[in-house]
Amino acid sequence: MSCNRFENKHVLVVGAGAGMGEATTLQFAREGAKVIALDMFQDRLDRLSVKADGLAGSVDTYLGDICDPKTVNGVVDYVKTKYGTLDILAYVAGILDFMCPPEEVDDELWDRVMDVNVKSVWRIVKTAIPLMKNHKNNEASITIVSSLGGYVGSSAGTAYITSKHAVEGLMKNLAFTYKGDNVRVNCVAPGAFNTEIMETATRIFPNRNYEHGFCPKGLSIYHQQGIGTINPRTNVGIPQYIADAICFLSSKEAKFITGSSLIVDGGWYSA
Ligand SMILES: NC(=O)c1ccc[n+]([C@@H]2O[C@H](COP(=O)([O-])OP(=O)(O)OC[C@H]3O[C@@H](n4cnc5c(N)ncnc54)[C@H](O)[C@@H]3O)[C@@H](O)[C@H]2O)c1
């Protein structure tokens, strides 16, 4: 879609360097937004800057680990100093747990997955919310990327499934809490998508050197007992589909939508 729905809007995308976050950043910028794009890997941000060159809006990159409170405070200060306001927050960062079953998870993996996928959502929202309250016409919007793993028990590993159920609950709590402040909060829940999510987990946990980034035990459970009757390997989406869903929920066309979770999975969950 090429129009200017987000002209004069200030957007923070967390996890902007690859996959769905990259596609989302580029779509907002294509539609005129001023985007602050945060990621923990410089090479991915450099690649993003090249792709964003010449778009209608602008993309400023910000390097940092969202699990570090210094990054959270730093990026919100940056937005406040540069723009004084924030209209849209898209929290797209998330990591997989290699699809590990319970006995293959250790404390380090559990804590990191819960931190990126849940705790840091809470922390960035509570830090950024003063810049988002009471914009006109319910036009301030937060969208969190959860997963079909936030609906079912078997689509990935133990820590991941737990984190995605938790973040769906957090979204509802935030939507209710900030309704009176005119900030909408929703989730987008993807099915299977072709991104760099396996490489991201391997970069963060280089000692978990699984072939293709999957724990073999967890993968075999998943293949035997996956979701529904659709084969996830042949029902794979592209990141642009998630970017389009996030941009819709962030747009004024969605002004009466808050506390919702939009499944984007090519029909997997319904099968
Ligand atoms: N790929 C899928 O099939 C799929 C399915 C369902 C849900 N999801 C969810 O979609 C979201 C996006 O995943 P993706 O597939 O695009 O993955 P991805 O790895 O391709 O992109 C995620 C980006 O987030 C960044 N990131 C990760 N941890 C970070 C941190 N602590 N601080 C800052 N940046 C960080 C990574 O560097 C990466 O650039 C995640 O929440 C994921 O759980 C993905």
The ligand as a Gaussian input file, in Angstrom:
#p B3LYP/6-31G(d) Opt

LIG

0 1
 N        8.805000     -16.028000      12.523000
 C        7.710000     -16.657000      12.932000
 O        7.296000     -17.695000      12.362000
 C        6.912000     -16.120000      14.091000
 C        5.719000     -16.754000      14.411000
 C        4.957000     -16.251000      15.458000
 C        5.384000     -15.142000      16.161000
 N        6.562000     -14.541000      15.824000
 C        6.961000     -13.357000      16.609000
 O        7.179000     -12.278000      15.731000
 C        8.088000     -11.350000      16.333000
 C        9.158000     -10.983000      15.317000
 O        9.899000     -12.153000      15.011000
 P       10.644000     -12.388000      13.635000
 O       10.243000     -13.727000      13.191000
 O       10.507000     -11.222000      12.744000
 O       12.144000     -12.514000      14.197000
 P       13.535000     -11.897000      13.711000
 O       14.562000     -12.515000      14.564000
 O       13.660000     -12.039000      12.217000
 O       13.395000     -10.335000      14.060000
 C       13.339000      -9.915000      15.422000
 C       14.263000      -8.714000      15.621000
 O       14.221000      -8.395000      17.022000
 C       15.551000      -8.120000      17.447000
 N       15.691000      -8.387000      18.882000
 C       15.595000      -9.578000      19.518000
 N       15.842000      -9.415000      20.826000
 C       16.079000      -8.098000      21.011000
 C       16.419000      -7.311000      22.143000
 N       16.565000      -7.868000      23.369000
 N       16.598000      -5.989000      21.998000
 C       16.469000      -5.406000      20.772000
 N       16.180000      -6.101000      19.653000
 C       15.986000      -7.431000      19.779000
 C       16.417000      -9.061000      16.616000
 O       17.768000      -8.633000      16.540000
 C       15.709000      -9.028000      15.266000
 O       16.244000      -8.028000      14.428000
 C        8.595000     -12.040000      17.593000
 O        7.888000     -11.562000      18.698000
 C        8.254000     -13.501000      17.359000
 O        8.083000     -14.209000      18.546000
 C        7.342000     -15.010000      14.822000

